[in-house]
């Protein structure tokens, strides 16, 4: 059964992102448009630096060895971005698709 949305307030919140890629170093940068000063936490196992603002909100992420590490793991990357940024998977997938297109296109 399909759930009908009765008002705009029932729609998931959409977050705008800035996405840039440094081809020379194979590093992808994703930031919310509300990002400012931040505190970084490194996930060395996955090559991700998660950036948080002073209030503890996630405002960005840096992905090292982006194409080498993530071009074959799109679903895993989508799930990580969706979970960390509290995004609907559809929006996280759009961010990942865009990142892979600008970063790993041959």
C-alpha positions in Angstrom: 0.0 0.0 0.0 1.3 3.5 -0.9 1.3 6.1 1.8 -0.1 9.4 0.6 1.6 12.6 1.7 -0.9 15.0 3.0 1.2 18.1 3.5 4.6 19.5 2.6 5.6 19.1 6.3 5.5 15.3 5.8 8.2 15.4 3.1 11.8 14.6 4.2 14.0 17.7 4.7 16.3 18.3 1.7 19.9 19.4 2.4 21.9 21.4 -0.2 25.5 20.4 -0.7 28.6 21.7 -2.3 30.5 18.9 -4.0 34.0 19.3 -5.4 36.7 16.9 -6.6 40.5 17.3 -6.8 41.5 15.0 -9.6 45.3 15.4 -8.9 44.9 14.0 -5.3 41.8 11.9 -5.8 40.0 13.6 -3.0 36.2 14.4 -2.9 34.8 17.2 -0.7 31.2 17.4 0.3 29.9 20.2 2.4 26.5 21.4 3.5 25.9 25.0 2.4 25.5 25.9 6.1 29.1 24.8 7.0 31.4 27.0 8.8 34.2 26.3 11.3 34.5 22.6 12.0 36.0 19.8 14.1 37.3 16.8 12.1 37.0 13.1 13.0 39.0 10.7 10.8 37.7 7.2 9.9 41.0 5.8 8.7 39.6 2.4 7.7 37.4 4.1 5.1 39.5 7.2 4.3 36.7 9.6 5.4 37.1 12.7 7.4 33.8 13.8 8.9 33.5 17.5 9.7 31.2 18.8 12.5 30.3 22.4 13.5 30.6 23.7 17.0 27.2 22.4 17.9 28.1 18.9 16.8 26.2 18.9 13.5 27.8 17.2 10.6 28.6 19.8 8.0 31.0 18.1 5.6 33.1 15.1 4.6 36.4 14.6 2.8 36.9 11.3 1.0 40.5 10.3 0.4 41.4 8.0 -2.5 37.9 8.6 -3.7 37.8 6.9 -7.1 40.1 4.1 -6.1 38.1 3.4 -2.9 34.5 4.2 -3.8 33.8 3.9 -7.5 33.0 0.2 -7.1 31.2 0.7 -3.7 28.4 3.1 -4.6 25.8 1.5 -2.5 28.0 1.5 0.6 29.0 5.1 0.1 25.3 6.1 -0.4 24.4 4.3 2.9 27.2 6.1 4.8 26.2 9.5 3.5 22.5 8.9 4.1 23.2 7.7 7.7 25.7 10.4 8.7 23.9 13.3 7.2 20.4 12.0 8.1 19.3 12.1 4.5 16.7 10.1 2.6 18.7 7.5 0.6 17.3 8.9 -2.7 19.0 12.3 -2.0 22.2 10.6 -0.8 22.2 8.6 -4.0 22.0 11.8 -6.1 25.0 13.3 -4.2 27.0 10.1 -4.8 26.0 9.9 -8.5 27.1 13.5 -9.0 30.3 12.9 -7.1 31.2 9.8 -9.2 30.4 11.7 -12.4 32.6 14.6 -11.6 35.3 12.6 -9.9 35.6 9.2 -11.7 34.4 9.9 -15.2 36.9 8.6 -17.7 
